[in-house]
Amino acid sequence: MGRNEHDEYSDIDLYCVVQEEHVETFLANRIQHIETYKKTLFVDDIYIIAPQLIAVYEDMISIDLFTVTPATIVNKDAIKVLFDPNGMLLPYQERTTLALESHELQDAVDDTVWYLFQYYRSAKRGNHIWCVHLLQHVFINFSKVLLHKYSPERAQLGLKTVDKTLPSNLVQEIEDIFNTISITTHTIALEKLVKFINRETEWIFQAVDDRHTIEPFWERLRVELSTLN
């Protein structure tokens, strides 16, 4: 919603900024606050980047209520200010970027290779269900790497935006690979994926800060992966 890209199926990420001394009181009353709209059908209390209440209403609208303080506001994405009578959020209203920072790109590249390594060991064990799961994790990270090149201002969104953001030929290639990620065909998906990554490695290793650690690992791993086909 902050980027005006929502539709009727989007959930609502709502950040409530609470002064530090009032946080505990606010947390204790969150369900009462959110049910001023409608009665909830489901509620879960989790913590990712902040205390987060996940709620689904009887009309199937869902909301993620994050409780933050002025010191813990995550200024990573665009926000739309709904209520701010004292102007506390004015510095945060300018549109931010979803680009990867250098360490985040390094992590995405490292994790792409790492999950392929885990896939290799799982395939050797014959655990085909876990192989499917691991290839999906490869794509969660590799999608961010691709977006860093082709649409860096949206790279944080990862896999959920590739169909609308990457060039159509790459989207088709990714869909083709996903169509073969199954218990019986995951080695076909692997072969296509390795070819895909190989085409991109030149710029990838030029873009990361620590290519001398990850590049030798990838070069050795792809030799081992070739023995699975």
C-alpha positions as CSV (number, residue, x, y, z in Angstrom):
1,M,0.0,0.0,0.0
2,G,2.9,2.4,0.7
3,R,4.0,1.9,-2.9
4,N,0.4,2.0,-4.3
5,E,0.9,-1.5,-5.6
6,H,-1.7,-3.3,-3.6
7,D,-4.8,-5.1,-4.8
8,E,-7.8,-6.7,-3.1
9,Y,-5.7,-9.7,-2.1
10,S,-2.9,-7.8,-0.4
11,D,-2.5,-7.9,3.4
12,I,-2.1,-4.7,5.3
13,D,1.2,-4.0,6.9
14,L,0.4,-1.4,9.6
15,Y,3.2,0.1,11.7
16,C,2.2,1.8,15.0
17,V,4.9,4.0,16.5
18,V,4.7,4.0,20.3
19,Q,6.8,5.8,22.7
20,E,9.2,3.5,24.6
21,E,7.5,3.9,28.0
22,H,4.1,3.0,26.5
23,V,5.1,-0.1,24.6
24,E,4.1,-2.8,27.1
25,T,0.7,-1.2,27.6
26,F,0.1,-1.0,23.9
27,L,1.1,-4.6,23.3
28,A,-1.3,-5.8,25.9
29,N,-4.2,-4.0,24.2
30,R,-3.5,-4.7,20.5
31,I,-6.4,-7.1,19.9
32,Q,-8.8,-4.6,21.4
33,H,-7.4,-2.0,19.0
34,I,-7.6,-4.1,15.9
35,E,-11.1,-5.3,16.7
36,T,-12.4,-1.8,16.5
37,Y,-12.7,-2.6,12.8
38,K,-14.3,-6.1,13.0
39,K,-14.1,-9.3,15.0
40,T,-11.0,-11.4,14.2
41,L,-11.1,-14.9,12.9
42,F,-7.5,-15.7,13.6
43,V,-4.7,-14.0,15.5
44,D,-1.0,-14.9,16.0
45,D,1.7,-13.1,17.9
46,I,5.2,-13.4,16.4
47,Y,8.4,-11.4,16.3
48,I,10.4,-10.8,13.1
49,I,11.6,-7.3,12.9
50,A,9.4,-6.1,15.7
51,P,6.5,-7.4,17.8
52,Q,4.0,-8.4,15.2
53,L,0.4,-9.3,15.5
54,I,-1.0,-11.2,12.5
55,A,-4.8,-11.1,12.3
56,V,-7.4,-12.3,9.8
57,Y,-10.9,-10.8,10.0
58,E,-14.2,-12.5,9.3
59,D,-14.3,-10.8,5.9
60,M,-10.8,-12.4,5.2
61,I,-9.0,-9.1,5.2
62,S,-5.6,-9.7,6.9
63,I,-3.4,-7.3,8.8
64,D,0.1,-7.4,10.1
65,L,0.4,-4.9,13.0
66,F,4.0,-4.0,13.9
67,T,4.7,-2.2,17.1
68,V,7.8,0.0,16.8
69,T,9.3,2.9,18.7
70,P,10.8,6.1,17.2
71,A,14.2,4.4,17.5
72,T,13.2,1.1,15.8
73,I,11.3,2.3,12.8
74,V,12.6,0.3,9.8
75,N,13.1,2.9,7.0
76,K,13.6,0.4,4.2
77,D,10.4,0.8,2.1
78,A,8.0,3.5,1.2
79,I,5.4,4.3,3.9
80,K,2.1,6.0,3.8
81,V,1.4,8.0,6.9
82,L,-2.2,7.6,8.1
83,F,-2.1,9.5,11.4
84,D,0.7,11.6,12.7
85,P,-0.7,14.8,14.4
86,N,2.7,15.8,15.8
87,G,4.6,15.3,12.5
88,M,6.9,12.7,14.0
89,L,7.0,10.7,10.8
90,L,7.8,13.5,8.4
91,P,11.5,12.4,7.9
92,Y,10.3,8.9,6.9
93,Q,7.7,9.9,4.2
94,E,10.2,10.3,1.4
95,R,10.3,7.2,-0.8
96,T,13.0,4.8,0.1
97,T,14.7,2.1,-2.0
98,L,14.3,-1.6,-2.0
99,A,17.9,-2.0,-3.3
100,L,20.2,-4.5,-1.7
101,E,23.1,-3.2,0.3
102,S,26.5,-4.7,-0.5
103,H,26.4,-7.2,2.4
104,E,22.8,-8.2,1.5
105,L,23.9,-8.9,-2.1
106,Q,26.8,-11.0,-0.7
107,D,24.5,-12.9,1.5
108,A,22.1,-13.6,-1.4
109,V,24.9,-14.9,-3.6
110,D,26.5,-16.9,-0.7
111,D,23.1,-18.5,0.2
112,T,22.3,-19.3,-3.5
113,V,25.5,-21.4,-3.6
114,W,25.1,-22.8,0.0
115,Y,21.6,-24.1,-0.7
116,L,22.8,-25.7,-3.9
117,F,25.5,-27.4,-1.8
118,Q,22.8,-28.6,0.6
119,Y,20.8,-29.8,-2.5
120,Y,23.9,-31.8,-3.7
121,R,24.2,-33.6,-0.4
122,S,20.5,-34.3,-0.2
123,A,20.4,-35.6,-3.7
124,K,23.3,-37.9,-2.9
125,R,21.3,-39.3,0.0
126,G,18.3,-39.8,-2.2
127,N,16.1,-37.5,-0.2
128,H,14.0,-36.2,-3.1
129,I,11.4,-34.4,-1.0
130,W,14.1,-32.3,0.7
131,C,15.8,-31.7,-2.7
132,V,12.6,-30.0,-3.9
133,H,12.5,-27.8,-0.8
134,L,16.2,-26.8,-1.2
135,L,15.8,-25.8,-4.8
136,Q,13.0,-23.4,-3.8
137,H,15.4,-21.9,-1.2
138,V,18.0,-21.5,-4.0
139,F,15.5,-19.4,-6.0
140,I,14.5,-17.3,-2.9
141,N,18.0,-16.0,-2.9
142,F,18.9,-16.1,-6.6
143,S,15.9,-14.0,-7.4
144,K,17.3,-11.2,-5.3
145,V,20.6,-11.5,-7.1
146,L,18.9,-11.3,-10.5
147,L,16.8,-8.3,-9.4
148,H,20.0,-6.6,-8.2
149,K,21.1,-6.5,-11.8
150,Y,17.9,-6.0,-13.7
151,S,15.8,-3.9,-11.3
152,P,17.9,-3.0,-8.3
153,E,15.3,-0.7,-6.8
154,R,13.1,-3.7,-6.2
155,A,15.6,-6.3,-5.2
156,Q,14.4,-6.7,-1.6
157,L,11.0,-8.0,-2.9
158,G,12.7,-11.1,-4.3
159,L,10.7,-13.9,-5.7
160,K,7.3,-12.3,-5.3
161,T,8.0,-9.6,-7.9
162,V,10.1,-11.4,-10.6
163,D,7.0,-12.1,-12.8
164,K,6.3,-8.3,-13.1
165,T,9.9,-7.0,-12.8
166,L,12.4,-9.2,-14.7
167,P,12.7,-9.3,-18.5
168,S,10.0,-11.6,-20.0
169,N,12.6,-14.0,-21.3
170,L,14.0,-14.5,-17.9
171,V,10.6,-14.9,-16.3
172,Q,9.8,-17.6,-18.9
173,E,13.1,-19.4,-18.1
174,I,12.3,-19.3,-14.3
175,E,8.8,-20.6,-14.9
176,D,10.2,-23.4,-17.0
177,I,12.6,-24.4,-14.2
178,F,9.8,-24.2,-11.6
179,N,7.7,-26.5,-13.7
180,T,10.4,-29.2,-13.3
181,I,11.0,-28.8,-9.5
182,S,9.3,-32.0,-8.4
183,I,10.3,-35.3,-6.7
184,T,10.8,-37.0,-10.1
185,T,12.2,-34.2,-12.2
186,H,14.3,-32.0,-9.8
187,T,17.5,-33.0,-11.5
188,I,16.2,-31.6,-14.7
189,A,15.4,-28.3,-12.9
190,L,19.0,-28.4,-11.5
191,E,20.6,-28.8,-14.9
192,K,18.6,-25.8,-16.2
193,L,19.3,-23.8,-13.1
194,V,23.1,-24.4,-13.3
195,K,23.1,-23.2,-16.9
196,F,21.1,-20.1,-15.9
197,I,23.5,-19.3,-13.1
198,N,26.6,-19.9,-15.2
199,R,25.4,-17.3,-17.7
200,E,25.2,-14.7,-14.9
201,T,28.4,-15.6,-12.9
202,E,30.7,-13.0,-14.6
203,W,28.8,-10.0,-13.4
204,I,27.8,-11.7,-10.1
205,F,31.4,-12.2,-9.0
206,Q,32.3,-8.8,-10.1
207,A,29.5,-7.2,-8.1
208,V,30.1,-9.0,-4.7
209,D,32.7,-7.7,-2.2
210,D,34.2,-11.2,-1.4
211,R,34.4,-13.1,-4.7
212,H,37.5,-14.9,-3.6
213,T,35.6,-17.0,-1.1
214,I,32.4,-17.8,-2.9
215,E,33.7,-18.2,-6.5
216,P,36.0,-21.2,-5.8
217,F,33.2,-22.8,-3.8
218,W,30.8,-22.4,-6.8
219,E,33.4,-23.7,-9.3
220,R,34.0,-26.8,-7.3
221,L,30.3,-27.3,-6.5
222,R,29.1,-27.1,-10.1
223,V,31.6,-29.9,-11.0
224,E,30.0,-32.1,-8.3
225,L,26.5,-31.1,-9.4
226,S,27.2,-32.3,-12.9
227,T,27.7,-35.8,-11.5
228,L,24.0,-35.9,-10.5
229,N,22.6,-35.8,-14.0
